[in-house]
């Protein structure tokens, strides 16, 4: 384990960077999760109407999955320019793209108005969302990781991760509020559009905060060191020298990604379509669980600074493999309080996988390819894991009429992550100023002016 030479930002500076990343990721995840929640409650009726409710939901979730297909492409494009032009510029662009696509969704005509054009337009905007989110995650966690020192990196870098439950909390909360004060007819007629249009206001706030932060000092030092040197594209370097790290990142995210979408998006379908309970039951359970999840993620990140990234992740993945069966047993009681406990406990275990993840994956790659490598590993996992999770879960429920196959699927995913992390190298305390400045295999230590001063 290398001694850390990573420049440490002042407490005020790191808090400002963390706040900018957290607000931005919360808004982006709000936009992204809003689609998933609407797919389970609205889009299946207004954009993909069929005779069978589960079939309509399945089609809606397929378009939900399409957004994930664009995420690796976004990761490659944003990663390339993020490793060349800087983290900050690309984070501003991703926020504008995501917010614009979500706002436009709120203006779309439905299937009843223009026929097949409605789902086509919706799917196209979903692709833009996926492309933008593919570039958001890597930049947000890197700009925090590269501003702070190694001692508390797990804690600080975990805050952008809290943007996921923060966005889900915001999206679910707005929809739950509207569902509670509106009739079902009013909600389907126009109420569902309000959360999408609200994205326009949130993006303005996010841009104001995000534009106020400075570029990563680690990136600036690496950029200065490679002046006048011709290099291959970062994505080429990643596949040439960092294939193991990319595969490790994919495996680390596999169980985490699948479990999150089963515990949140699929739960809405299971509770409403399979158990016949009101949608408010699932929405409110996810709302409460997401609030706890939001606070738990930084706590798990802080613990990873003390005992390591691997042990904390293993607590979450091994625990999720067991909880996969207890979760549905509790949900099947049809008690709101018990369902809430099931969701909250599941999200606590998910947080143990998700909290250390930002620092863990950031520390796997050298500075010159860190945005590309982290984004590719993360977003390729989103295709094989998160994109398909709601679709596979709905199909299993549709075919077997039971939660047992879904539990087995969730358990298997958690086992994949457990095995991956068990054989991975610990990264806690690694020096993020590492940059590849010589021939392949050669690594030169680069320090910013801040570190040298």
C-alpha positions as a Markdown table, in Angstrom:
| # | Residue | x | y | z |
|---|---|---|---|---|
| 1 | Unk | 0.0 | 0.0 | 0.0 |
| 2 | Unk | 1.6 | 3.3 | -1.1 |
| 3 | Unk | 2.0 | 6.1 | 1.2 |
| 4 | Unk | -0.4 | 8.9 | 0.4 |
| 5 | Unk | 0.9 | 12.0 | -1.4 |
| 6 | Unk | -2.6 | 13.0 | -2.5 |
| 7 | Unk | -3.1 | 16.7 | -1.9 |
| 8 | Unk | -5.4 | 17.5 | 0.9 |
| 9 | Unk | -7.9 | 20.3 | 0.5 |
| 10 | Unk | -8.8 | 22.5 | 3.3 |
| 11 | Unk | -11.9 | 21.5 | 5.3 |
| 12 | Unk | -13.9 | 24.4 | 3.8 |
| 13 | Unk | -12.7 | 23.5 | 0.3 |
| 14 | Unk | -13.5 | 19.8 | 0.5 |
| 15 | Unk | -16.9 | 20.5 | 2.0 |
| 16 | Unk | -17.7 | 22.9 | -0.9 |
| 17 | Unk | -16.6 | 20.3 | -3.4 |
| 18 | Unk | -18.6 | 17.6 | -1.6 |
| 19 | Unk | -21.7 | 19.8 | -1.5 |
| 20 | Unk | -21.5 | 20.5 | -5.2 |
| 21 | Unk | -21.1 | 16.9 | -6.1 |
| 22 | Unk | -23.9 | 15.8 | -3.8 |
| 23 | Unk | -26.4 | 18.3 | -5.1 |
| 24 | Unk | -25.5 | 17.5 | -8.7 |
| 25 | Unk | -25.7 | 13.8 | -8.3 |
| 26 | Unk | -29.0 | 14.1 | -6.3 |
| 27 | Unk | -30.5 | 16.0 | -9.1 |
| 28 | Unk | -29.2 | 13.6 | -11.8 |
| 29 | Unk | -30.4 | 10.5 | -9.8 |
| 30 | Unk | -33.8 | 12.3 | -9.2 |
| 31 | Unk | -34.2 | 12.6 | -12.9 |
| 32 | Unk | -33.1 | 9.0 | -13.6 |
| 33 | Unk | -35.1 | 7.4 | -10.8 |
| 34 | Unk | -38.2 | 9.4 | -11.6 |
| 35 | Unk | -38.4 | 7.5 | -14.9 |
| 36 | Unk | -38.1 | 4.1 | -13.0 |
| 37 | Unk | -40.9 | 5.0 | -10.6 |
| 38 | Unk | -43.1 | 6.4 | -13.4 |
| 39 | Unk | -42.4 | 3.3 | -15.4 |
| 40 | Unk | -44.0 | 1.2 | -12.7 |
| 41 | Unk | -46.9 | 3.5 | -12.0 |
| 42 | Unk | -47.6 | 5.7 | -15.1 |
| 43 | Unk | -45.8 | 4.9 | -18.3 |
| 44 | Unk | -47.2 | 1.4 | -18.4 |
| 45 | Unk | -50.7 | 2.9 | -18.8 |
| 46 | Unk | -50.1 | 6.1 | -20.7 |
| 47 | Unk | -47.3 | 5.1 | -23.1 |
| 48 | Unk | -47.4 | 1.3 | -23.3 |
| 49 | Unk | -51.1 | 0.4 | -22.9 |
| 50 | Unk | -51.8 | -3.4 | -23.1 |
| 51 | Unk | -54.5 | -5.7 | -21.9 |
| 52 | Unk | -52.3 | -7.3 | -19.2 |
| 53 | Unk | -51.0 | -4.9 | -16.6 |
| 54 | Unk | -47.8 | -6.9 | -16.0 |
| 55 | Unk | -47.0 | -7.0 | -19.7 |
| 56 | Unk | -47.4 | -3.2 | -19.9 |
| 57 | Unk | -45.1 | -2.8 | -16.9 |
| 58 | Unk | -42.6 | -5.2 | -18.5 |
| 59 | Unk | -42.5 | -3.1 | -21.7 |
| 60 | Unk | -42.1 | 0.1 | -19.6 |
| 61 | Unk | -39.2 | -1.5 | -17.7 |
| 62 | Unk | -37.6 | -2.6 | -21.0 |
| 63 | Unk | -37.4 | 1.1 | -22.1 |
| 64 | Unk | -36.2 | 1.8 | -18.6 |
| 65 | Unk | -33.4 | -0.6 | -19.3 |
| 66 | Unk | -32.6 | 1.0 | -22.6 |
| 67 | Unk | -31.3 | 4.0 | -20.7 |
| 68 | Unk | -28.7 | 1.8 | -19.1 |
| 69 | Unk | -27.4 | 0.8 | -22.6 |
| 70 | Unk | -26.4 | 4.4 | -23.2 |
| 71 | Unk | -24.5 | 4.7 | -19.9 |
| 72 | Unk | -21.3 | 2.9 | -21.0 |
| 73 | Unk | -21.1 | 5.1 | -24.2 |
| 74 | Unk | -21.6 | 8.1 | -21.9 |
| 75 | Unk | -18.9 | 6.8 | -19.7 |
| 76 | Unk | -16.4 | 6.4 | -22.6 |
| 77 | Unk | -17.1 | 9.8 | -24.1 |
| 78 | Unk | -17.3 | 11.7 | -20.8 |
| 79 | Unk | -14.3 | 9.7 | -19.5 |
| 80 | Unk | -12.2 | 10.5 | -22.5 |
| 81 | Unk | -12.8 | 14.3 | -22.3 |
| 82 | Unk | -12.8 | 14.2 | -18.5 |
| 83 | Unk | -9.3 | 12.7 | -18.5 |
| 84 | Unk | -8.2 | 15.3 | -21.1 |
| 85 | Unk | -10.1 | 18.5 | -20.4 |
| 86 | Unk | -11.0 | 18.1 | -16.7 |
| 87 | Unk | -13.6 | 16.8 | -14.4 |
| 88 | Unk | -15.6 | 20.0 | -13.8 |
| 89 | Unk | -16.5 | 20.9 | -17.4 |
| 90 | Unk | -17.9 | 17.4 | -18.0 |
| 91 | Unk | -20.0 | 17.5 | -14.8 |
| 92 | Unk | -21.7 | 20.7 | -15.9 |
| 93 | Unk | -22.5 | 19.2 | -19.3 |
| 94 | Unk | -23.9 | 16.0 | -17.8 |
| 95 | Unk | -26.2 | 18.0 | -15.5 |
| 96 | Unk | -27.5 | 20.1 | -18.4 |
| 97 | Unk | -28.2 | 17.0 | -20.6 |
| 98 | Unk | -29.9 | 15.0 | -17.9 |
| 99 | Unk | -32.1 | 17.9 | -16.7 |
| 100 | Unk | -33.1 | 18.9 | -20.3 |
| 101 | Unk | -34.2 | 15.4 | -21.2 |
| 102 | Unk | -36.2 | 15.0 | -18.0 |
| 103 | Unk | -37.9 | 18.3 | -18.4 |
| 104 | Unk | -38.8 | 17.4 | -22.0 |
| 105 | Unk | -40.4 | 14.2 | -20.7 |
| 106 | Unk | -42.9 | 16.2 | -18.8 |
| 107 | Unk | -44.0 | 17.9 | -22.0 |
| 108 | Unk | -44.5 | 14.7 | -24.1 |
| 109 | Unk | -47.9 | 13.8 | -25.6 |
| 110 | Unk | -49.1 | 10.3 | -24.6 |
| 111 | Unk | -50.0 | 7.2 | -26.7 |
| 112 | Unk | -53.6 | 8.3 | -26.8 |
| 113 | Unk | -52.6 | 11.5 | -28.5 |
| 114 | Unk | -50.0 | 10.6 | -31.1 |
| 115 | Unk | -49.9 | 6.8 | -31.0 |
| 116 | Unk | -46.5 | 5.0 | -31.4 |
| 117 | Unk | -44.6 | 8.3 | -31.6 |
| 118 | Unk | -45.1 | 8.8 | -27.9 |
| 119 | Unk | -43.1 | 5.7 | -26.7 |
| 120 | Unk | -40.5 | 6.4 | -29.4 |
| 121 | Unk | -39.9 | 10.0 | -28.1 |
| 122 | Unk | -39.9 | 8.8 | -24.5 |
| 123 | Unk | -37.3 | 6.1 | -25.3 |
| 124 | Unk | -35.1 | 8.6 | -27.2 |
| 125 | Unk | -35.1 | 10.9 | -24.1 |
| 126 | Unk | -34.3 | 8.0 | -21.9 |
| 127 | Unk | -31.2 | 7.3 | -24.0 |
| 128 | Unk | -30.1 | 10.9 | -23.4 |
| 129 | Unk | -30.6 | 10.4 | -19.7 |
| 130 | Unk | -28.5 | 7.2 | -19.7 |
| 131 | Unk | -25.7 | 8.9 | -21.7 |
| 132 | Unk | -25.6 | 11.8 | -19.3 |
| 133 | Unk | -25.6 | 9.6 | -16.2 |
| 134 | Unk | -22.8 | 7.5 | -17.7 |
| 135 | Unk | -20.6 | 10.5 | -17.4 |
| 136 | Unk | -21.9 | 11.8 | -14.1 |
| 137 | Unk | -20.9 | 9.1 | -11.7 |
| 138 | Unk | -17.2 | 9.0 | -12.5 |
| 139 | Unk | -16.7 | 12.7 | -12.5 |
| 140 | Unk | -18.6 | 13.4 | -9.3 |
| 141 | Unk | -16.8 | 10.8 | -7.2 |
| 142 | Unk | -13.4 | 11.6 | -8.7 |
| 143 | Unk | -13.5 | 15.4 | -8.2 |
| 144 | Unk | -14.2 | 14.7 | -4.5 |
| 145 | Unk | -11.6 | 11.8 | -4.2 |
| 146 | Unk | -8.9 | 13.9 | -5.8 |
| 147 | Unk | -9.6 | 17.0 | -3.7 |
| 148 | Unk | -9.3 | 15.2 | -0.3 |
| 149 | Unk | -6.5 | 13.3 | 1.3 |
| 150 | Unk | -6.3 | 9.5 | 1.8 |
| 151 | Unk | -7.2 | 9.4 | 5.5 |
| 152 | Unk | -10.9 | 10.3 | 5.1 |
| 153 | Unk | -11.3 | 9.6 | 1.4 |
| 154 | Unk | -13.9 | 6.8 | 1.9 |
| 155 | Unk | -16.0 | 9.2 | 4.0 |
| 156 | Unk | -15.9 | 12.2 | 1.7 |
| 157 | Unk | -16.2 | 10.2 | -1.6 |
| 158 | Unk | -19.2 | 8.4 | -0.2 |
| 159 | Unk | -21.3 | 11.6 | -0.1 |
| 160 | Unk | -21.8 | 11.7 | -3.9 |
| 161 | Unk | -23.0 | 8.1 | -3.5 |
| 162 | Unk | -25.7 | 9.5 | -1.2 |
| 163 | Unk | -27.0 | 11.3 | -4.2 |
| 164 | Unk | -28.6 | 8.1 | -5.4 |
| 165 | Unk | -30.9 | 7.6 | -2.4 |
| 166 | Unk | -31.2 | 11.4 | -2.2 |
| 167 | Unk | -32.5 | 11.5 | -5.7 |
| 168 | Unk | -34.7 | 8.5 | -5.1 |
| 169 | Unk | -36.0 | 10.1 | -1.9 |
| 170 | Unk | -36.8 | 13.3 | -3.8 |
| 171 | Unk | -38.5 | 11.5 | -6.8 |
| 172 | Unk | -40.5 | 9.0 | -4.6 |
| 173 | Unk | -41.4 | 11.8 | -2.2 |
| 174 | Unk | -42.8 | 14.1 | -4.9 |
| 175 | Unk | -44.7 | 11.2 | -6.5 |
| 176 | Unk | -46.0 | 10.0 | -3.1 |
| 177 | Unk | -47.2 | 13.6 | -2.3 |
| 178 | Unk | -49.0 | 13.9 | -5.6 |
| 179 | Unk | -50.5 | 10.5 | -5.3 |
| 180 | Unk | -51.7 | 11.4 | -1.8 |
| 181 | Unk | -53.4 | 14.7 | -2.7 |
| 182 | Unk | -54.7 | 13.8 | -6.2 |
| 183 | Unk | -57.2 | 11.2 | -7.4 |
| 184 | Unk | -55.8 | 8.4 | -9.6 |
| 185 | Unk | -57.6 | 10.0 | -12.6 |
| 186 | Unk | -56.0 | 13.4 | -12.0 |
| 187 | Unk | -52.6 | 11.9 | -11.4 |
| 188 | Unk | -52.7 | 10.0 | -14.7 |
| 189 | Unk | -54.2 | 12.9 | -16.6 |
| 190 | Unk | -51.6 | 15.6 | -15.6 |
| 191 | Unk | -50.2 | 15.2 | -12.1 |
| 192 | Unk | -47.4 | 12.9 | -13.1 |
| 193 | Unk | -45.9 | 15.7 | -15.3 |
| 194 | Unk | -45.1 | 18.0 | -12.4 |
| 195 | Unk | -42.1 | 16.1 | -11.0 |
| 196 | Unk | -40.6 | 16.0 | -14.5 |
| 197 | Unk | -41.1 | 19.7 | -15.1 |
| 198 | Unk | -39.6 | 20.4 | -11.6 |
| 199 | Unk | -36.3 | 19.1 | -12.9 |
| 200 | Unk | -35.8 | 22.4 | -14.8 |
| 201 | Unk | -35.7 | 24.4 | -11.5 |
| 202 | Unk | -33.4 | 21.8 | -9.9 |
| 203 | Unk | -30.9 | 22.0 | -12.7 |
| 204 | Unk | -30.6 | 25.8 | -12.3 |
| 205 | Unk | -29.8 | 25.3 | -8.6 |
| 206 | Unk | -27.3 | 22.5 | -9.4 |
| 207 | Unk | -25.5 | 24.5 | -12.0 |
| 208 | Unk | -25.1 | 27.5 | -9.7 |
| 209 | Unk | -23.5 | 25.3 | -7.1 |
| 210 | Unk | -21.4 | 23.1 | -9.4 |
| 211 | Unk | -19.9 | 26.1 | -11.3 |
| 212 | Unk | -18.5 | 27.4 | -8.0 |
| 213 | Unk | -16.0 | 24.6 | -7.3 |
| 214 | Unk | -12.4 | 24.4 | -8.5 |
| 215 | Unk | -11.0 | 21.7 | -10.8 |
| 216 | Unk | -9.3 | 18.7 | -9.2 |
| 217 | Unk | -5.7 | 19.6 | -8.2 |
| 218 | Unk | -4.6 | 16.0 | -8.9 |
| 219 | Unk | -5.9 | 16.3 | -12.5 |
| 220 | Unk | -4.3 | 19.7 | -13.0 |
| 221 | Unk | -0.9 | 18.3 | -11.8 |
| 222 | Unk | -1.2 | 15.3 | -14.2 |
| 223 | Unk | -2.3 | 17.6 | -17.1 |
| 224 | Unk | 0.8 | 19.8 | -16.6 |
| 225 | Unk | 3.1 | 16.8 | -16.4 |
| 226 | Unk | 2.0 | 15.4 | -19.8 |
| 227 | Unk | 2.3 | 18.7 | -21.7 |
| 228 | Unk | 3.7 | 18.1 | -25.2 |
| 229 | Unk | 3.5 | 14.3 | -24.9 |
| 230 | Unk | 1.4 | 12.3 | -27.4 |
| 231 | Unk | -0.7 | 9.7 | -25.8 |
| 232 | Unk | -3.3 | 7.1 | -26.8 |
| 233 | Unk | -6.9 | 7.7 | -26.0 |
| 234 | Unk | -7.7 | 6.9 | -22.3 |
| 235 | Unk | -10.1 | 4.1 | -23.2 |
| 236 | Unk | -7.4 | 2.4 | -25.2 |
| 237 | Unk | -5.0 | 2.7 | -22.2 |
| 238 | Unk | -7.7 | 1.2 | -19.9 |
| 239 | Unk | -8.2 | -1.9 | -22.1 |
| 240 | Unk | -4.5 | -2.2 | -22.5 |
| 241 | Unk | -3.3 | -1.9 | -18.9 |
| 242 | Unk | -6.3 | -1.9 | -16.6 |
| 243 | Unk | -8.5 | -4.8 | -17.7 |
| 244 | Unk | -8.3 | -6.5 | -14.3 |
| 245 | Unk | -9.4 | -3.4 | -12.5 |
| 246 | Unk | -12.4 | -2.9 | -14.9 |
| 247 | Unk | -13.5 | -6.5 | -14.3 |
| 248 | Unk | -13.1 | -6.0 | -10.5 |
| 249 | Unk | -15.2 | -2.8 | -10.7 |
| 250 | Unk | -17.9 | -4.6 | -12.6 |
| 251 | Unk | -18.0 | -7.5 | -10.1 |
| 252 | Unk | -18.0 | -5.1 | -7.2 |
| 253 | Unk | -21.0 | -3.3 | -8.6 |
| 254 | Unk | -22.9 | -6.4 | -9.8 |
| 255 | Unk | -24.8 | -7.4 | -6.6 |
| 256 | Unk | -25.0 | -3.8 | -5.4 |
| 257 | Unk | -26.7 | -2.7 | -8.6 |
| 258 | Unk | -29.2 | -5.5 | -8.9 |
| 259 | Unk | -30.2 | -5.4 | -5.2 |
| 260 | Unk | -30.9 | -1.7 | -5.4 |
| 261 | Unk | -33.3 | -1.9 | -8.3 |
| 262 | Unk | -35.1 | -5.0 | -6.8 |
| 263 | Unk | -35.5 | -3.3 | -3.4 |
| 264 | Unk | -36.9 | -0.1 | -5.0 |
| 265 | Unk | -38.2 | -0.2 | -8.5 |
| 266 | Unk | -39.3 | -3.8 | -8.6 |
| 267 | Unk | -40.9 | -3.5 | -5.1 |
| 268 | Unk | -43.4 | -1.0 | -6.6 |
| 269 | Unk | -44.6 | -3.6 | -9.1 |
| 270 | Unk | -44.6 | -6.5 | -6.6 |
| 271 | Unk | -46.6 | -4.6 | -4.0 |
| 272 | Unk | -49.2 | -3.2 | -6.4 |
| 273 | Unk | -49.6 | -5.9 | -9.0 |
| 274 | Unk | -48.8 | -9.1 | -7.0 |
| 275 | Unk | -50.1 | -8.2 | -3.5 |
| 276 | Unk | -52.8 | -5.8 | -4.7 |
| 277 | Unk | -51.8 | -3.1 | -2.2 |
| 278 | Unk | -52.1 | 0.7 | -2.8 |
| 279 | Unk | -49.1 | 2.2 | -4.5 |
| 280 | Unk | -48.7 | 4.5 | -1.5 |
| 281 | Unk | -47.6 | 1.5 | 0.6 |
| 282 | Unk | -44.6 | 0.8 | -1.5 |
| 283 | Unk | -43.8 | 4.5 | -2.2 |
| 284 | Unk | -43.8 | 5.4 | 1.5 |
| 285 | Unk | -41.8 | 2.3 | 2.5 |
| 286 | Unk | -39.1 | 3.3 | -0.1 |
| 287 | Unk | -39.3 | 6.9 | 1.1 |
| 288 | Unk | -38.5 | 6.0 | 4.7 |
| 289 | Unk | -35.9 | 3.4 | 3.7 |
| 290 | Unk | -34.2 | 6.0 | 1.4 |
| 291 | Unk | -33.9 | 8.5 | 4.2 |
| 292 | Unk | -32.1 | 5.9 | 6.4 |
| 293 | Unk | -30.0 | 4.9 | 3.3 |
| 294 | Unk | -28.9 | 8.5 | 2.7 |
| 295 | Unk | -27.4 | 8.7 | 6.2 |
| 296 | Unk | -26.0 | 5.2 | 6.3 |
| 297 | Unk | -23.9 | 5.5 | 3.1 |
| 298 | Unk | -21.4 | 8.1 | 4.6 |
| 299 | Unk | -21.2 | 6.1 | 7.8 |
| 300 | Unk | -20.2 | 3.0 | 5.9 |
| 301 | Unk | -17.7 | 5.1 | 3.9 |
| 302 | Unk | -16.2 | 6.4 | 7.1 |
| 303 | Unk | -15.9 | 2.8 | 8.4 |
| 304 | Unk | -14.0 | 1.8 | 5.3 |
| 305 | Unk | -11.4 | 4.4 | 6.2 |
| 306 | Unk | -10.8 | 2.6 | 9.4 |
| 307 | Unk | -11.0 | -1.1 | 8.4 |
| 308 | Unk | -10.7 | -1.1 | 4.6 |
| 309 | Unk | -12.9 | -1.0 | 1.5 |
| 310 | Unk | -13.1 | -4.8 | 1.2 |
| 311 | Unk | -14.4 | -5.8 | 4.7 |
| 312 | Unk | -17.2 | -3.2 | 4.6 |
| 313 | Unk | -18.2 | -4.3 | 1.1 |
| 314 | Unk | -18.2 | -7.9 | 2.1 |
| 315 | Unk | -20.5 | -7.1 | 5.1 |
| 316 | Unk | -23.1 | -5.8 | 2.6 |
| 317 | Unk | -22.8 | -8.4 | -0.1 |
| 318 | Unk | -22.8 | -11.4 | 2.2 |
| 319 | Unk | -25.6 | -9.9 | 4.2 |
| 320 | Unk | -27.6 | -9.2 | 1.0 |
| 321 | Unk | -27.2 | -12.9 | -0.1 |
| 322 | Unk | -29.0 | -13.9 | 3.1 |
| 323 | Unk | -31.5 | -11.0 | 3.2 |
| 324 | Unk | -32.7 | -11.8 | -0.3 |
| 325 | Unk | -35.0 | -14.5 | 1.2 |
| 326 | Unk | -36.1 | -12.6 | 4.3 |
| 327 | Unk | -36.9 | -9.5 | 2.4 |
| 328 | Unk | -39.9 | -11.0 | 0.4 |
| 329 | Unk | -41.0 | -13.1 | 3.4 |
| 330 | Unk | -41.5 | -9.8 | 5.3 |
| 331 | Unk | -43.1 | -8.0 | 2.3 |
| 332 | Unk | -45.6 | -10.8 | 1.9 |
| 333 | Unk | -47.0 | -10.0 | 5.3 |
| 334 | Unk | -48.7 | -7.0 | 3.6 |
| 335 | Unk | -48.1 | -4.9 | 6.7 |
| 336 | Unk | -46.8 | -1.4 | 5.9 |
| 337 | Unk | -44.6 | -1.3 | 9.0 |
| 338 | Unk | -43.1 | -4.7 | 8.2 |
| 339 | Unk | -42.6 | -3.8 | 4.6 |
| 340 | Unk | -40.8 | -0.7 | 5.7 |
| 341 | Unk | -38.5 | -2.7 | 7.9 |
| 342 | Unk | -37.7 | -5.0 | 5.1 |
| 343 | Unk | -36.9 | -2.2 | 2.7 |
| 344 | Unk | -34.8 | -0.3 | 5.3 |
| 345 | Unk | -32.8 | -3.3 | 6.3 |
| 346 | Unk | -32.1 | -4.2 | 2.7 |
| 347 | Unk | -31.0 | -0.6 | 1.9 |
| 348 | Unk | -28.7 | -0.6 | 5.0 |
| 349 | Unk | -26.9 | -3.7 | 3.6 |
| 350 | Unk | -26.9 | -2.1 | 0.1 |
| 351 | Unk | -25.2 | 1.0 | 1.7 |
| 352 | Unk | -22.4 | -1.2 | 3.0 |
| 353 | Unk | -21.6 | -2.1 | -0.6 |
| 354 | Unk | -22.3 | 1.3 | -2.0 |
| 355 | Unk | -20.6 | 3.6 | 0.6 |
| 356 | Unk | -17.0 | 2.5 | 0.1 |
| 357 | Unk | -17.5 | 1.9 | -3.7 |
| 358 | Unk | -16.5 | 5.5 | -4.8 |
| 359 | Unk | -13.1 | 5.4 | -3.1 |
| 360 | Unk | -12.6 | 1.7 | -3.9 |
| 361 | Unk | -13.0 | 2.1 | -7.6 |
| 362 | Unk | -11.3 | 5.5 | -7.8 |
| 363 | Unk | -8.2 | 4.0 | -6.1 |
| 364 | Unk | -8.0 | 1.2 | -8.7 |
| 365 | Unk | -6.9 | 3.5 | -11.6 |
| 366 | Unk | -4.1 | 5.9 | -12.4 |
| 367 | Unk | -4.8 | 9.6 | -12.8 |
| 368 | Unk | -4.5 | 9.8 | -16.6 |
| 369 | Unk | -7.2 | 7.1 | -17.1 |
| 370 | Unk | -9.1 | 7.3 | -13.8 |
| 371 | Unk | -12.3 | 9.0 | -15.2 |
| 372 | Unk | -12.4 | 6.5 | -18.2 |
| 373 | Unk | -11.6 | 3.4 | -16.1 |
| 374 | Unk | -13.9 | 4.2 | -13.2 |
| 375 | Unk | -16.8 | 5.2 | -15.6 |
| 376 | Unk | -16.3 | 2.1 | -17.8 |
| 377 | Unk | -16.2 | -0.4 | -14.9 |
| 378 | Unk | -19.2 | 1.2 | -13.3 |
| 379 | Unk | -21.3 | 1.7 | -16.4 |
| 380 | Unk | -20.6 | -1.7 | -18.0 |
| 381 | Unk | -21.9 | -3.2 | -14.7 |
| 382 | Unk | -25.1 | -1.2 | -15.1 |
| 383 | Unk | -25.9 | -3.0 | -18.4 |
| 384 | Unk | -25.4 | -6.6 | -17.0 |
| 385 | Unk | -26.9 | -5.7 | -13.6 |
| 386 | Unk | -29.1 | -2.7 | -13.0 |
| 387 | Unk | -30.5 | -2.5 | -16.5 |
| 388 | Unk | -31.9 | -6.0 | -16.5 |
| 389 | Unk | -32.8 | -6.3 | -12.8 |
| 390 | Unk | -36.4 | -5.0 | -12.9 |
| 391 | Unk | -37.0 | -6.7 | -16.3 |
| 392 | Unk | -35.7 | -10.1 | -15.1 |
| 393 | Unk | -37.6 | -9.8 | -11.7 |
| 394 | Unk | -40.9 | -8.9 | -13.4 |
| 395 | Unk | -40.5 | -11.8 | -15.9 |
| 396 | Unk | -39.7 | -14.2 | -13.0 |
| 397 | Unk | -42.8 | -13.0 | -11.1 |
| 398 | Unk | -44.9 | -13.2 | -14.3 |
| 399 | Unk | -43.7 | -16.8 | -15.1 |
| 400 | Unk | -43.7 | -18.3 | -11.6 |
| 401 | Unk | -46.2 | -16.2 | -9.7 |
| 402 | Unk | -43.8 | -16.3 | -6.7 |
| 403 | Unk | -41.0 | -14.3 | -5.1 |
| 404 | Unk | -38.7 | -17.3 | -4.6 |
| 405 | Unk | -37.1 | -17.1 | -8.1 |
| 406 | Unk | -36.5 | -13.4 | -7.5 |
| 407 | Unk | -34.9 | -14.1 | -4.2 |
| 408 | Unk | -32.6 | -16.7 | -5.8 |
| 409 | Unk | -31.7 | -14.2 | -8.5 |
| 410 | Unk | -30.9 | -11.5 | -5.9 |
| 411 | Unk | -28.9 | -14.0 | -3.8 |
| 412 | Unk | -26.8 | -15.1 | -6.8 |
| 413 | Unk | -26.0 | -11.5 | -7.7 |
| 414 | Unk | -24.8 | -10.8 | -4.1 |
| 415 | Unk | -22.6 | -13.9 | -4.2 |
| 416 | Unk | -20.9 | -12.7 | -7.4 |
| 417 | Unk | -19.9 | -9.4 | -5.6 |
| 418 | Unk | -18.8 | -11.3 | -2.5 |
| 419 | Unk | -16.4 | -13.5 | -4.5 |
| 420 | Unk | -15.1 | -10.6 | -6.6 |
| 421 | Unk | -14.3 | -8.5 | -3.5 |
| 422 | Unk | -12.9 | -11.5 | -1.6 |
| 423 | Unk | -10.2 | -11.9 | -4.3 |
| 424 | Unk | -9.6 | -8.2 | -4.9 |
| 425 | Unk | -6.7 | -6.1 | -3.6 |
| 426 | Unk | -7.3 | -3.7 | -0.8 |
| 427 | Unk | -7.0 | -0.1 | -2.0 |
| 428 | Unk | -7.4 | 2.0 | 1.2 |
| 429 | Unk | -4.7 | 4.7 | 1.5 |
| 430 | Unk | -3.5 | 4.5 | -2.1 |
| 431 | Unk | -1.9 | 7.6 | -3.6 |
| 432 | Unk | -4.2 | 9.1 | -6.2 |
| 433 | Unk | -1.4 | 11.2 | -7.7 |
| 434 | Unk | -0.2 | 8.1 | -9.6 |
| 435 | Unk | -0.1 | 8.9 | -13.3 |
| 436 | Unk | 1.3 | 6.9 | -16.2 |
| 437 | Unk | 3.9 | 9.1 | -17.7 |
| 438 | Unk | 6.3 | 6.6 | -19.3 |
| 439 | Unk | 6.0 | 3.3 | -21.2 |
| 440 | Unk | 3.2 | 0.9 | -20.3 |
| 441 | Unk | 3.8 | -0.5 | -16.9 |
| 442 | Unk | 5.8 | 2.5 | -15.8 |
| 443 | Unk | 4.2 | 4.8 | -13.2 |
| 444 | Unk | 5.6 | 8.1 | -12.1 |
| 445 | Unk | 4.4 | 9.9 | -9.0 |
| 446 | Unk | 3.1 | 13.4 | -9.7 |
| 447 | Unk | 2.3 | 15.9 | -7.1 |
| 448 | Unk | 0.4 | 19.1 | -7.4 |
| 449 | Unk | 1.8 | 22.5 | -6.3 |
| 450 | Unk | -0.5 | 22.3 | -3.3 |
| 451 | Unk | 1.1 | 19.0 | -2.2 |
| 452 | Unk | 4.7 | 20.2 | -2.9 |
| 453 | Unk | 4.1 | 23.5 | -1.2 |
